[in-house]
Amino acid sequence: MKTYKTLLFDVDDTLLDFGAAESTALRMLCEEQLITFTSELETLYKKINQGLWQAFEEGEIERAEVLNTRFSLLLKEYGHEADGLLLEETYRRFLSEGNQLIEGALELITVLQDRFDLYIVTNGVSKTQDKRLRSSGLHPLFKGIFVSEDTGYQKPMKEYFDYVFARIPDFSLDQGLIIGDSLNADMKGGLLAGLDTCWFNPKKKTNHTDMVPTYEIQKLGELYQILGQ
């Protein structure tokens, strides 16, 4: 069994339930804008949002374009002209309250913090992620938190991981493991950086890529066996 020292955790849909936080924030935004919230609207928003974030992760657009256009693009589909930046600020305020934990996340990190060097690696917005991690109780359990907004790069870019590695004392690539739910950001990023990877796949999604994660788990508790705990 391989020995690891440094564990890099993604946040959204790995430790925190982003789906729940996103849905609640979107509903609140619609209520404030006097727009009827429907499952169809939510599905369309997710399609637009995921497409923009994927373009960002592939280096095709800047992060600001993701944040400042997704709601204006959404409402345009319903025949409304809207200030995307203003809607983003309102949505971000609601989203920052979303601290719902993935099952077993707090218990896992509490156990691992004394045995491993734990770090957060996320493509989220710094202020939002900080507030969510603090209110969830996770923040003080990590030795460092690396948000793409603060680094100038994003997962899966190798430059992002180079930035992270340079700021972890005595970091050893052979003893590092990244844990995340995204094949495109976390697993691809880990592979590009030379890290072992652990794909958190609770919904048992099919991997249609040519990437082969080092490990795959459906529950966070399965990490204990991988880590020899």
JONORBEL-V762568 format. One record per run of one state. SS is the DSSP state (hx for helix, st for strand, lp for the rest). FROM is the first residue (numbers start at 1). TO is the last residue. If there is no record, write none. Layout:
BEGIN
ss=<SS	SS>
from=<FROM	FROM>
to=<TO	TO>
END
This chain:
BEGIN
ss=<lp	st	lp	st	lp	st	lp	hx	lp	hx	lp	hx	lp	hx	lp	st	lp	hx	lp	st	lp	hx	lp	hx	lp	st	hx	lp	hx	lp	hx	st	lp	hx	lp	st	lp	st	lp	hx	lp>
from=<1	6	10	12	13	16	17	18	33	39	58	63	77	84	96	101	102	105	113	117	123	126	137	139	142	144	148	152	158	167	173	176	181	183	194	196	201	215	218	220	227>
to=<5	9	11	12	15	16	17	32	38	57	62	76	83	95	100	101	104	112	116	122	125	136	138	141	143	147	151	157	166	172	175	180	182	193	195	200	214	217	219	226	229>
END
